[in-house]
Amino acid sequence: AAVKNMMIDEFCLIEEVQRLEDELRHLKLRDTNIAAYTERFNKLALLCPDVVANEKKKVELYIKGLPEVIKGGQLHQSCYA
């Protein structure tokens, strides 16, 4: 993780990192393509480790991007059980 953070600090512009962090925070599932949503979420999470500092925050942010019809059922409740 330390090497990844050093690489990001060295090779990514502050503005680009902020843009990626904003994209991660506001990422939403579109067109019911869960595979594409999950792939993009995971890529952004790797590039923006400060946004998803632990597994709980990562899960919360992932669920936040899902539509209410998916969030509302047992899936949402079981993640915190």
N, C-alpha and C positions, 0 to 999 in steps of 0.2 A: 504494500500500500504506500509506503514511503517513497519508493522509486516512482510509482505512478504519479503521486502528487508532485514530485520534483519535475517529472516530464511535462505535466500539465502546466506547472508554473513557468517552466523554461520555454515551452514551444507554443503555448496558446496565449493569445491576447486577452487581456482582462475583459474586454467587451465581448469577445467570442465565448468565454467561459460564462459570463453573465447571461448571454443569449441562450446558451445550452441549459443553464440552470432554470431560466424562465420557461423554456420549452418543457423541461421535465416537470416543473411545478404545475403547468397548465395543460399537460398532455391529456387528451381525451380519446376514448375509443370511438372510432368512426366506422360506419358501414358494417358493423358487427364482425370486423376482421380482427379477432382476438389475437391471432398469431402475429400479425403485423404490429399491433399495439404492444404486445409483450416484448417482441424483438426490439422495437424502438425504445421502450421503457428501459429495458436491460442495458442497451447501449448507452443511453443517457445516464443511467445510474452509475455505470462504470466511469464515465467521464466526469461526473459531478458527485464525488463521494461525500462532500459536505452536506448535500441536500438530503441524502439518505444515510445518515450517520450510523444507524443501526437497523437491524432487520425489522423491528416494529415500525419505524418511520417509513421504511421501504414498502412494507405491506400496506400501510395507511395511504401512502401516496398512490400506489398502484390501484387500490380500491376507489380512491377519490376520482380517478379518471374513468371509471366505469359508469355506464348509465344506471339510473335508479332501478330499472327493471331487473338488472343483474345484482346490484348492491342490496336490494331490499329483501332477498330471500335468505335461505339457510346459509348460503355461501358467506355472506357478510358476518352472520352470527358465529359461524364455525371458526372463522379466522381468529377470533378473540377468546374462544373457549379453552 
